[in-house]
Amino acid sequence: MNRINYKQIVMMSLAVILSAILQAFSLTSFSVPAGIYPSGITGFSRLVSDILKDFAGISFPFFYLYLLINVILAIIVFKHIGKLFTIFSLIQTVLVSLLSSVMPAYQILEDPLLVAIFGGLINGFGVSIALTQGASSGGTDFLSIYYSNKFHRSMWDYVFAFNCLMIFAAGLLYGWEIAAYSIIFQYTSNLIISKRHKRYTHQAIIIVTKRPDEVIDSILKNVRHGITKVEAKGAYQGDDQTMLYTVVNAFQTNEVVKYALQGDPKAFIETRNTLNIYGNYYQKPLD
């Protein structure tokens, strides 16, 4: 953290507080009363806590285990991801642990299907609020962001496999109906997160223009990404054109298009989804 941005600190503080409230509310009023297991470390902590209580007679509240695992993961990845990100993510997990232990449970819905859907929606919104402001809900987010920063690709397949194993264990121990509702809860939650958080998805932008220097200058003044310049010729009129190619984070796409059009309002622009990128690519730091 090279320079303190007080506006950023305030926004992140508000985000992690609201995020923790929503996530704790989802736990205490939806997933815990219905016996549903969320994804990631939250669900894993709940499952381990239930197993210890039901099969070993050991009472170890899940929010203690949840906090312990998050602290360990934060220590492991602290040097490799944003320090401000790590600090605020830990604050979020501490708040979730505290709120989950003191927040009264209001069982709003009885139907387990509705509990799974709306509990997942609330949990997803809670997590995405922290993510969009540069923090997270910890847990697998720590590992995912470390992996994404290093390899410029999503760790979703590994997180998905981890969640599948957890649900399989829950199904064996507590019944497949619980496992099925847990899948619905997790799917709904992850759907909201993936729609709202686009930091680790990428888009290619192709710009055809007669004013390449103005477009490049407009973009590079505002966004730090490389641009490939290719001379081209229009097939219809045979006039000289220039094709510019760049890859950006999906959340930056509209911004880059805006700056390109400022450089040349008549530019032709195409955007397309990019699955993976390799080699030298600048990823804007978390802090």
C-alpha positions as CSV (number, residue, x, y, z in Angstrom):
1,M,0.0,0.0,0.0
2,N,2.1,2.9,-1.3
3,R,-0.2,5.8,-0.6
4,I,-3.2,6.0,1.6
5,N,-6.4,6.7,-0.3
6,Y,-8.9,7.7,2.4
7,K,-11.9,7.6,0.1
8,Q,-10.9,4.0,-0.8
9,I,-10.5,3.1,2.9
10,V,-14.0,4.5,3.7
11,M,-15.6,2.7,0.7
12,M,-13.9,-0.6,1.6
13,S,-14.9,-0.2,5.3
14,L,-18.6,0.3,4.4
15,A,-18.5,-2.5,1.9
16,V,-17.0,-5.1,4.3
17,I,-19.5,-4.1,7.1
18,L,-22.5,-4.5,4.8
19,S,-21.0,-7.6,3.2
20,A,-20.5,-9.2,6.7
21,I,-24.0,-8.3,7.8
22,L,-25.6,-9.9,4.7
23,Q,-23.5,-13.0,4.9
24,A,-24.1,-13.5,8.6
25,F,-27.8,-13.0,8.1
26,S,-27.8,-15.6,5.3
27,L,-26.1,-18.0,7.6
28,T,-28.1,-17.5,10.8
29,S,-31.6,-17.1,9.2
30,F,-31.3,-19.4,6.1
31,S,-28.5,-21.9,5.8
32,V,-27.9,-22.9,9.4
33,P,-31.6,-23.5,10.4
34,A,-32.2,-25.5,7.2
35,G,-28.9,-27.5,7.6
36,I,-27.7,-26.2,4.2
37,Y,-24.0,-25.9,3.5
38,P,-22.7,-22.8,1.7
39,S,-19.7,-23.1,-0.6
40,G,-16.0,-22.6,0.2
41,I,-14.5,-22.3,3.7
42,T,-17.8,-21.2,5.2
43,G,-19.5,-24.5,4.2
44,F,-16.5,-26.5,5.1
45,S,-16.3,-25.0,8.6
46,R,-20.0,-25.7,9.2
47,L,-19.6,-29.3,8.0
48,V,-16.6,-30.0,10.1
49,S,-18.3,-28.4,13.1
50,D,-21.4,-30.5,12.6
51,I,-19.3,-33.7,12.2
52,L,-17.4,-33.0,15.4
53,K,-20.6,-32.4,17.3
54,D,-22.7,-35.2,15.9
55,F,-20.0,-38.0,15.7
56,A,-17.4,-37.1,18.2
57,G,-19.4,-35.2,20.8
58,I,-17.1,-32.1,20.5
59,S,-18.8,-28.7,20.5
60,F,-16.7,-26.4,18.3
61,P,-18.8,-23.5,16.8
62,F,-18.2,-23.2,13.1
63,F,-17.4,-19.5,13.2
64,Y,-14.3,-20.2,15.3
65,L,-13.1,-22.7,12.8
66,Y,-14.1,-20.4,9.9
67,L,-12.0,-17.6,11.4
68,L,-9.0,-19.9,12.2
69,I,-8.8,-21.2,8.6
70,N,-9.1,-17.7,7.2
71,V,-6.2,-16.4,9.3
72,I,-4.0,-19.3,8.3
73,L,-4.8,-18.7,4.6
74,A,-4.2,-15.0,4.9
75,I,-0.8,-15.6,6.4
76,I,0.1,-17.9,3.6
77,V,-0.8,-15.5,0.7
78,F,-0.2,-12.2,2.4
79,K,3.0,-11.5,0.5
80,H,1.6,-12.4,-2.8
81,I,-1.7,-10.5,-3.0
82,G,-2.7,-6.9,-2.0
83,K,-2.0,-6.1,1.6
84,L,-5.0,-3.8,1.8
85,F,-7.1,-6.5,0.2
86,T,-5.9,-9.1,2.8
87,I,-6.5,-6.8,5.8
88,F,-10.0,-5.9,4.8
89,S,-10.9,-9.4,3.9
90,L,-9.7,-10.5,7.3
91,I,-11.9,-7.8,8.9
92,Q,-14.8,-9.1,6.9
93,T,-14.3,-12.7,8.1
94,V,-13.9,-11.5,11.7
95,L,-17.2,-9.5,11.4
96,V,-19.0,-12.5,9.9
97,S,-17.7,-14.7,12.8
98,L,-18.8,-12.2,15.5
99,L,-22.1,-11.4,13.9
100,S,-22.9,-15.1,13.3
101,S,-22.3,-15.8,17.0
102,V,-24.5,-13.0,18.3
103,M,-27.1,-12.3,15.6
104,P,-30.5,-13.8,16.4
105,A,-31.8,-16.2,13.9
106,Y,-35.1,-15.2,12.2
107,Q,-36.3,-18.2,10.2
108,I,-38.2,-16.2,7.6
109,L,-39.1,-19.1,5.2
110,E,-40.1,-22.7,5.9
111,D,-39.8,-24.2,2.4
112,P,-36.2,-25.5,2.1
113,L,-36.2,-24.8,-1.6
114,L,-37.0,-21.1,-1.0
115,V,-34.5,-21.0,1.8
116,A,-31.8,-22.3,-0.6
117,I,-32.7,-19.8,-3.3
118,F,-33.1,-16.7,-1.3
119,G,-30.3,-17.6,1.2
120,G,-28.0,-18.1,-1.8
121,L,-29.1,-14.7,-3.3
122,I,-28.4,-12.8,0.0
123,N,-25.1,-14.6,0.5
124,G,-24.0,-13.9,-3.1
125,F,-24.9,-10.2,-2.9
126,G,-23.0,-10.0,0.4
127,V,-19.8,-11.6,-0.9
128,S,-20.0,-9.6,-4.2
129,I,-20.2,-6.3,-2.3
130,A,-16.9,-6.9,-0.7
131,L,-15.3,-8.2,-4.0
132,T,-16.4,-5.2,-6.0
133,Q,-14.8,-2.8,-3.5
134,G,-11.4,-4.5,-3.4
135,A,-11.9,-6.9,-0.5
136,S,-13.4,-10.4,-0.2
137,S,-15.1,-12.9,2.1
138,G,-11.7,-14.6,2.6
139,G,-11.4,-18.4,2.4
140,T,-11.1,-19.7,-1.1
141,D,-11.1,-16.1,-2.4
142,F,-7.5,-15.8,-1.0
143,L,-6.4,-18.8,-3.0
144,S,-8.4,-17.9,-6.1
145,I,-7.0,-14.4,-6.3
146,Y,-3.4,-15.5,-5.7
147,Y,-3.9,-18.1,-8.5
148,S,-5.6,-15.6,-10.8
149,N,-2.9,-13.0,-10.3
150,K,-0.1,-15.5,-11.0
151,F,-1.7,-17.3,-14.0
152,H,-4.3,-14.8,-15.3
153,R,-7.0,-17.5,-15.3
154,S,-9.8,-18.5,-13.0
155,M,-9.4,-21.1,-10.3
156,W,-13.1,-22.0,-10.6
157,D,-12.6,-25.6,-11.6
158,Y,-10.6,-26.3,-8.4
159,V,-13.1,-24.5,-6.2
160,F,-15.9,-26.3,-7.9
161,A,-14.2,-29.7,-7.3
162,F,-13.7,-28.8,-3.6
163,N,-17.4,-27.9,-3.2
164,C,-18.4,-31.1,-4.9
165,L,-16.4,-33.2,-2.5
166,M,-17.9,-31.2,0.4
167,I,-21.5,-31.7,-0.8
168,F,-20.8,-35.4,-1.4
169,A,-19.6,-35.8,2.2
170,A,-22.6,-33.9,3.5
171,G,-24.9,-36.1,1.4
172,L,-23.3,-39.3,2.8
173,L,-23.6,-38.1,6.4
174,Y,-26.8,-36.0,6.5
175,G,-28.8,-37.1,3.5
176,W,-28.9,-36.3,-0.2
177,E,-31.8,-33.9,0.2
178,I,-29.6,-31.6,2.3
179,A,-26.9,-32.0,-0.4
180,A,-29.3,-31.1,-3.1
181,Y,-30.5,-27.9,-1.3
182,S,-26.9,-27.1,-0.7
183,I,-26.2,-27.3,-4.4
184,I,-29.0,-24.9,-5.1
185,F,-27.8,-22.5,-2.4
186,Q,-24.2,-22.6,-3.7
187,Y,-25.3,-22.2,-7.4
188,T,-27.5,-19.2,-6.7
189,S,-24.8,-17.6,-4.6
190,N,-22.0,-18.2,-7.2
191,L,-24.3,-17.0,-10.0
192,I,-24.7,-13.6,-8.3
193,I,-21.0,-13.3,-7.6
194,S,-20.0,-14.2,-11.2
195,K,-22.5,-11.6,-12.6
196,R,-21.3,-8.8,-10.3
197,H,-17.6,-9.4,-10.0
198,K,-15.6,-9.4,-13.3
199,R,-12.0,-8.7,-12.2
200,Y,-10.7,-12.0,-13.4
201,T,-12.6,-12.3,-16.7
202,H,-11.2,-10.7,-19.8
203,Q,-12.3,-9.3,-23.1
204,A,-10.5,-8.6,-26.3
205,I,-11.2,-5.3,-28.0
206,I,-10.7,-4.7,-31.7
207,I,-10.8,-1.1,-33.0
208,V,-10.7,-0.2,-36.7
209,T,-9.9,3.5,-37.1
210,K,-8.4,6.1,-39.4
211,R,-7.1,8.0,-36.4
212,P,-5.0,5.4,-34.6
213,D,-2.6,7.8,-32.8
214,E,-5.5,9.8,-31.2
215,V,-7.2,6.6,-30.1
216,I,-4.1,5.1,-28.6
217,D,-3.2,8.3,-26.8
218,S,-6.7,8.6,-25.4
219,I,-6.7,5.0,-24.1
220,L,-3.1,4.9,-22.7
221,K,-3.7,8.2,-20.8
222,N,-6.4,6.4,-18.8
223,V,-5.8,2.6,-18.9
224,R,-2.5,0.8,-18.6
225,H,-2.7,-1.9,-21.2
226,G,-0.7,-2.7,-24.3
227,I,-2.2,-2.2,-27.7
228,T,-1.1,-3.9,-30.9
229,K,-1.3,-1.8,-34.1
230,V,-1.9,-3.4,-37.5
231,E,-2.1,-1.5,-40.8
232,A,-5.2,-2.6,-42.8
233,K,-7.2,-1.6,-45.9
234,G,-11.0,-1.4,-46.1
235,A,-12.4,-4.0,-48.6
236,Y,-15.4,-1.9,-49.7
237,Q,-13.8,1.5,-50.4
238,G,-10.2,0.4,-50.4
239,D,-9.2,3.2,-48.0
240,D,-6.3,2.9,-45.5
241,Q,-7.3,1.8,-42.0
242,T,-5.6,0.8,-38.8
243,M,-6.7,-2.1,-36.6
244,L,-5.9,-1.8,-32.9
245,Y,-6.0,-4.9,-30.6
246,T,-6.0,-5.1,-26.8
247,V,-7.1,-7.3,-24.0
248,V,-8.5,-5.8,-20.8
249,N,-10.4,-6.9,-17.7
250,A,-14.1,-7.2,-18.4
251,F,-15.0,-4.5,-16.0
252,Q,-12.7,-2.1,-17.9
253,T,-14.3,-2.8,-21.3
254,N,-16.8,0.1,-21.3
255,E,-14.2,2.5,-20.1
256,V,-11.8,1.5,-22.9
257,V,-14.5,1.8,-25.5
258,K,-15.4,5.3,-24.2
259,Y,-11.8,6.5,-24.4
260,A,-11.4,5.0,-27.9
261,L,-14.5,6.9,-29.1
262,Q,-13.1,10.1,-27.6
263,G,-10.1,9.6,-29.9
264,D,-12.2,8.7,-32.9
265,P,-16.0,9.0,-32.7
266,K,-16.3,7.1,-36.1
267,A,-14.2,4.1,-35.0
268,F,-15.5,0.6,-35.5
269,I,-15.2,-1.4,-32.3
270,E,-15.8,-5.1,-31.5
271,T,-15.5,-6.8,-28.1
272,R,-15.3,-10.5,-27.5
273,N,-14.9,-12.8,-24.5
274,T,-11.4,-14.2,-23.9
275,L,-11.1,-17.6,-22.2
276,N,-7.4,-17.6,-21.2
277,I,-4.4,-15.3,-21.7
278,Y,-0.7,-16.2,-21.5
279,G,2.5,-14.2,-21.4
280,N,3.0,-10.6,-20.4
281,Y,-0.3,-9.1,-19.2
282,Y,-0.7,-6.2,-16.8
283,Q,-3.1,-6.9,-14.0
284,K,-4.1,-3.8,-12.1
285,P,-3.0,-4.3,-8.5
286,L,-5.6,-4.8,-5.7
287,D,-4.0,-1.9,-3.8
